[in-house]
Amino acid sequence: MKGKAVFIGDFLHRIKRPVNLEQGKKYKLVTVKLKHNGVVLREEKSGAEIKSKMFEVKAGDFILSGIDARNGAFGIIPPELDGAIVTNDFWYFKIDEQIVDKHFFLELTSTQWFDEICRKGSDGTTQRIRLQKNKFFNQQIFLPNLQEQRTFISQFQQIKENNNVLKQEFSIQQALLKKLRQQILQEAVEGKLTADWRAQNPDVEPASELLARIQAEKEQLVKAKKISKQNPLPPISEEEKPFTLPDGWVWCRLGNFVTSYEAGKSFKCTDRPVVNNEWGIIKTSAVTSAKFIENENKFYKEKEPDDISKQIKSGDLIFCRASGSKELAGKCCLVSEITKKLMLSDKTPRIDLSHQIEKQYVFIQNETNQSKDYYQNLNTGKSTSMNNITKSQLLEKIFTLPPLPEQKAIVAKVEKLLSLCDQLEHEISQNQCRAEQLMQAVLSEAFSQPSGTKKHNLPPCLLSVS
């Protein structure tokens, strides 16, 4: 591209519109989110509550945060924030369109190129780094001439539209994949995935006998004083059964095959992760992603606590009994391995099952939409800030129970199918990444240096001639 070197200050002119605040009037205050996430309303205040000198912004202004511009905090004032106000820490500009086409410039600010311009234009101590007027405006960059800018942006708009179509297609693929995962889980707990397996194994002991053996096992554990006697579970009504089970399966409640329920306490912790051999308490976020994340924890003690009976071990099945999100209360995970010294919290009970139950099958059933609906529709045990599930509600959750050999067959089939889903998801993510890289490559072309210009170590889209 043909063009020339210009200073940032040649085409970006800072403007200010001071506001005389009226005490009884309400004002919208603006903030700019990091990482190119746009300009949003921060809050509304009356003039009497505002002590700083404020400035008015207009729809369409290009604005940046003097403190966080180097972190992608810039954007365009949207129509709904026309007339809003900002402090002097926010800079907004008139763009000289005799030098740079406004649409061309705004597209380029969505890339790392402008992040780098702002980073190089910032200075200060560690806690007070901010944009510096001279450093920012006196940077030189290479700009194509106006005609080439307009030609480029015209062609780029078509590329952008095509890319948006691709993004929509990727979103559709991800939504379909999410539905496929749920269909696999649901067909697993309805017995549809293992219909062929049952045909090949007609003489397997029915689950009713398995359940009777588990009940006898629990009674022996109570007599031996290894577990406490559980409260009777309510019978399952016909209205609670959403579908017909295959022959040999039974409906039951989680409590029918639970041998113990343990929760930790509301320990006093420091909100930082444990290091080395320190002891910690897991957060609910360690459980709710469907796999155990041991780094989601809080520091508890350096030395071993007096009671470590609530320490988490490999093989534990842990539930999230309470969460600030209604969608997460009731989630569970199976601890495959653990390297840190962590204990249960009061919100994350550990449930031990009879050895005649496949834990992974319980996890699979708990991940179905049917289980999620059960937890979300509970109306008791709710506080104003947390969605709580009581012990009784958890143990009364209904489950479909196949014979033990079929539980194992279901787990193997589901793991194989979900592994294929993981591969598809990886391919979709790779395609999204390639599409984004293509967009960045196209934009970088606008800043390619003319031949003979001094080379820099920055990527093409970050090249400057200063």
Secondary structure as UniProt FT lines:
FT   STRAND          3..7
FT   HELIX           8..11
FT   STRAND          12..15
FT   STRAND          18..19
FT   TURN            23..24
FT   STRAND          26..32
FT   TURN            35..36
FT   STRAND          39..46
FT   HELIX           47..49
FT   STRAND          54..56
FT   TURN            59..60
FT   STRAND          62..65
FT   TURN            66..68
FT   HELIX           69..71
FT   STRAND          74..76
FT   HELIX           79..81
FT   TURN            82..83
FT   STRAND          85..86
FT   TURN            88..89
FT   STRAND          90..95
FT   TURN            97..99
FT   HELIX           102..108
FT   TURN            109..110
FT   HELIX           112..120
FT   STRAND          122..123
FT   HELIX           126..128
FT   STRAND          130..131
FT   HELIX           133..137
FT   STRAND          140..144
FT   HELIX           146..189
FT   TURN            190..191
FT   TURN            193..194
FT   HELIX           195..200
FT   TURN            202..203
FT   HELIX           207..223
FT   TURN            224..225
FT   HELIX           238..240
FT   TURN            247..248
FT   STRAND          250..253
FT   HELIX           254..257
FT   STRAND          258..262
FT   TURN            276..277
FT   STRAND          279..282
FT   HELIX           284..286
FT   TURN            287..289
FT   TURN            294..295
FT   STRAND          297..301
FT   TURN            309..310
FT   TURN            314..315
FT   STRAND          317..319
FT   STRAND          322..323
FT   TURN            326..330
FT   STRAND          332..334
FT   STRAND          341..343
FT   TURN            346..347
FT   STRAND          350..353
FT   TURN            355..356
FT   HELIX           359..366
FT   HELIX           369..376
FT   STRAND          387..388
FT   HELIX           391..395
FT   STRAND          398..401
FT   HELIX           404..445
FT   TURN            446..447
FT   TURN            451..452
FT   HELIX           460..462
//
